[in-house]
Amino acid sequence: MRVGKEFVSQLFRAASMQRWNDKMRPIEFTELDKQAHKMIIAYLLARLEEKSSSVDWIEIIEGGIFELLQRTVLTDLRPQIFHRIKADNRKYQALNDWAYNELEPAIEPLGAGFCKRFRSYFNTSDDCMSKRLLSAAHFTATRWEFKFIENANPGGYEIASIRGEIHAGIEKYYDLESMKEIILYPRYSDFLDLCGELRFQLRWSTLPRVPRTSVLGHMAMVAVLAYLFSLQAGACRSRCINNFYTGLFHDLPEVLTRDIISPVKKSSPALAELIKQYEKQEMAKVYSLLDEGWRPDMRLFAEDEFSDVVHLEGKPVKKTFEEIEAAYNSDEYRPRDGSLVKAVDELCAFVEAWSSTANGISAPELSQAVASIRRSYTGRTVAGIDFGKLLEEFG
């Protein structure tokens, strides 16, 4: 199994795919942002469901990845048409076969196991818990977007029917305890609103870029790639899960501080420490929206995101990657590769800058970022992954 340029580029396509582009929009809505928000919503729903039933976190993570990949080739289909095709098993199978053929060059290097799971995912029942949680998260994320579309198009064509379709979609999941709790306790919806606002914050906001990416979309890119690199590195199940959700939440503090560019953060150790302390203080407000038992995990994901850790006697303890590989690559230790997440974070920054320069943007800051990141990973491996070799593929 190996993650290559073709897969990274396919994933990044979602940043260019526009949603609601037949309506007046107050901001751009992209597929990558939508899928990122859906993954966060699915996380919250799954944590709530865990109170009363078991949850397969790998199924939720991989299901989210499979659905995102499917959308990179099917997103131009109007939802009404997609759902009509999905209602006909024969037509839906033909559509999925076509989608797989389109994606095969990008995902084949990920290995036969991944490809098999991808194909079987869309051929199995939608009634399993993981698929229901992802579908409930999908409609919830769509409803979040639709509030802005509805306000920008009052009385517009199809607005009333779209509203009805979204509500009907959500109602199918009111039997889930997690959906009931989101309705009953506003703090959960406040948390999801807060996360959704990260799509308003653009990365590299002072520079022209194509495509422009949000902090929220960037988080999804890091999460997906961190998970796949974890599989490539032979990480245990718990390690894969922790690496994914660290990627998904690693920039959550930016909803409070905005996207502070690295040169500013690194201008002095004192300033970097001040920013980190402010983030911790403000994040306490965010944690108050979540159940107390979840807060240690969220702190690990969002505050100490780039440390390699294991859990001993229930507490996180810093270890090196080599130590984790030698003695702690087991679910009982709940390991997490922060150094891998850091490398993936910089890989995604590289792709964002490289894509803009490849699309003709000549801002010197972007060219410098491409050269600097490429130079820093030349001949270097992180968590056993040769990032320098991967960056060379981008030419």
ChimeraX attribute file (.defattr): number of C-alpha atoms within 10 A of each C-alpha:
attribute: neighborCount
match mode: 1-to-1
recipient: residues
	/A:1	17
	/A:2	17
	/A:3	20
	/A:4	18
	/A:5	16
	/A:6	16
	/A:7	21
	/A:8	19
	/A:9	14
	/A:10	17
	/A:11	21
	/A:12	22
	/A:13	17
	/A:14	25
	/A:15	24
	/A:16	16
	/A:17	20
	/A:18	16
	/A:19	19
	/A:20	15
	/A:21	12
	/A:22	7
	/A:23	15
	/A:24	15
	/A:25	18
	/A:26	11
	/A:27	10
	/A:28	16
	/A:29	20
	/A:30	21
	/A:31	22
	/A:32	30
	/A:33	30
	/A:34	24
	/A:35	25
	/A:36	27
	/A:37	30
	/A:38	27
	/A:39	27
	/A:40	22
	/A:41	26
	/A:42	27
	/A:43	20
	/A:44	22
	/A:45	23
	/A:46	22
	/A:47	18
	/A:48	20
	/A:49	19
	/A:50	13
	/A:51	11
	/A:52	10
	/A:53	10
	/A:54	11
	/A:55	17
	/A:56	11
	/A:57	17
	/A:58	16
	/A:59	17
	/A:60	22
	/A:61	22
	/A:62	19
	/A:63	20
	/A:64	23
	/A:65	22
	/A:66	18
	/A:67	15
	/A:68	24
	/A:69	24
	/A:70	18
	/A:71	20
	/A:72	22
	/A:73	18
	/A:74	15
	/A:75	17
	/A:76	13
	/A:77	11
	/A:78	11
	/A:79	12
	/A:80	11
	/A:81	9
	/A:82	15
	/A:83	12
	/A:84	11
	/A:85	16
	/A:86	15
	/A:87	10
	/A:88	10
	/A:89	11
	/A:90	11
	/A:91	13
	/A:92	18
	/A:93	16
	/A:94	12
	/A:95	16
	/A:96	18
	/A:97	14
	/A:98	14
	/A:99	18
	/A:100	19
	/A:101	11
	/A:102	14
	/A:103	19
	/A:104	14
	/A:105	13
	/A:106	20
	/A:107	23
	/A:108	17
	/A:109	16
	/A:110	20
	/A:111	13
	/A:112	12
	/A:113	10
	/A:114	18
	/A:115	18
	/A:116	11
	/A:117	15
	/A:118	20
	/A:119	16
	/A:120	11
	/A:121	17
	/A:122	17
	/A:123	13
	/A:124	10
	/A:125	10
	/A:126	13
	/A:127	9
	/A:128	10
	/A:129	18
	/A:130	22
	/A:131	19
	/A:132	18
	/A:133	26
	/A:134	25
	/A:135	20
	/A:136	25
	/A:137	25
	/A:138	23
	/A:139	20
	/A:140	22
	/A:141	24
	/A:142	17
	/A:143	19
	/A:144	16
	/A:145	17
	/A:146	18
	/A:147	11
	/A:148	14
	/A:149	20
	/A:150	19
	/A:151	14
	/A:152	14
	/A:153	15
	/A:154	10
	/A:155	10
	/A:156	13
	/A:157	10
	/A:158	11
	/A:159	17
	/A:160	12
	/A:161	10
	/A:162	16
	/A:163	15
	/A:164	12
	/A:165	15
	/A:166	16
	/A:167	14
	/A:168	12
	/A:169	17
	/A:170	19
	/A:171	13
	/A:172	12
	/A:173	18
	/A:174	14
	/A:175	9
	/A:176	16
	/A:177	16
	/A:178	23
	/A:179	21
	/A:180	14
	/A:181	17
	/A:182	17
	/A:183	12
	/A:184	11
	/A:185	11
	/A:186	12
	/A:187	17
	/A:188	20
	/A:189	17
	/A:190	15
	/A:191	18
	/A:192	21
	/A:193	15
	/A:194	15
	/A:195	22
	/A:196	22
	/A:197	14
	/A:198	25
	/A:199	25
	/A:200	16
	/A:201	17
	/A:202	18
	/A:203	22
	/A:204	20
	/A:205	14
	/A:206	8
	/A:207	14
	/A:208	13
	/A:209	22
	/A:210	17
	/A:211	17
	/A:212	20
	/A:213	24
	/A:214	22
	/A:215	24
	/A:216	30
	/A:217	28
	/A:218	27
	/A:219	26
	/A:220	28
	/A:221	25
	/A:222	27
	/A:223	28
	/A:224	25
	/A:225	25
	/A:226	29
	/A:227	27
	/A:228	22
	/A:229	24
	/A:230	26
	/A:231	19
	/A:232	17
	/A:233	17
	/A:234	16
	/A:235	24
	/A:236	20
	/A:237	17
	/A:238	19
	/A:239	25
	/A:240	27
	/A:241	22
	/A:242	23
	/A:243	29
	/A:244	30
	/A:245	29
	/A:246	32
	/A:247	30
	/A:248	28
	/A:249	23
	/A:250	27
	/A:251	22
	/A:252	25
	/A:253	21
	/A:254	18
	/A:255	22
	/A:256	15
	/A:257	14
	/A:258	15
	/A:259	18
	/A:260	13
	/A:261	12
	/A:262	9
	/A:263	8
	/A:264	10
	/A:265	16
	/A:266	12
	/A:267	10
	/A:268	11
	/A:269	10
	/A:270	11
	/A:271	13
	/A:272	14
	/A:273	13
	/A:274	13
	/A:275	14
	/A:276	16
	/A:277	13
	/A:278	13
	/A:279	19
	/A:280	16
	/A:281	10
	/A:282	14
	/A:283	20
	/A:284	12
	/A:285	11
	/A:286	21
	/A:287	16
	/A:288	13
	/A:289	17
	/A:290	17
	/A:291	12
	/A:292	9
	/A:293	8
	/A:294	12
	/A:295	16
	/A:296	13
	/A:297	14
	/A:298	21
	/A:299	18
	/A:300	21
	/A:301	25
	/A:302	23
	/A:303	21
	/A:304	15
	/A:305	24
	/A:306	21
	/A:307	21
	/A:308	22
	/A:309	27
	/A:310	26
	/A:311	17
	/A:312	14
	/A:313	8
	/A:314	10
	/A:315	11
	/A:316	18
	/A:317	14
	/A:318	17
	/A:319	17
	/A:320	16
	/A:321	22
	/A:322	12
	/A:323	14
	/A:324	22
	/A:325	17
	/A:326	9
	/A:327	9
	/A:328	22
	/A:329	21
	/A:330	16
	/A:331	15
	/A:332	13
	/A:333	22
	/A:334	21
	/A:335	31
	/A:336	36
	/A:337	28
	/A:338	27
	/A:339	19
	/A:340	26
	/A:341	31
	/A:342	20
	/A:343	21
	/A:344	22
	/A:345	22
	/A:346	18
	/A:347	24
	/A:348	19
	/A:349	20
	/A:350	22
	/A:351	18
	/A:352	24
	/A:353	26
	/A:354	21
	/A:355	21
	/A:356	21
	/A:357	18
	/A:358	11
	/A:359	12
	/A:360	10
	/A:361	17
	/A:362	13
	/A:363	14
	/A:364	11
	/A:365	12
	/A:366	23
	/A:367	16
	/A:368	12
	/A:369	17
	/A:370	21
	/A:371	14
	/A:372	12
	/A:373	17
	/A:374	21
	/A:375	13
	/A:376	12
	/A:377	20
	/A:378	15
	/A:379	11
	/A:380	13
	/A:381	14
	/A:382	18
	/A:383	23
	/A:384	16
	/A:385	18
	/A:386	14
	/A:387	21
	/A:388	19
	/A:389	16
	/A:390	19
	/A:391	20
	/A:392	12
	/A:393	10
	/A:394	16
	/A:395	6
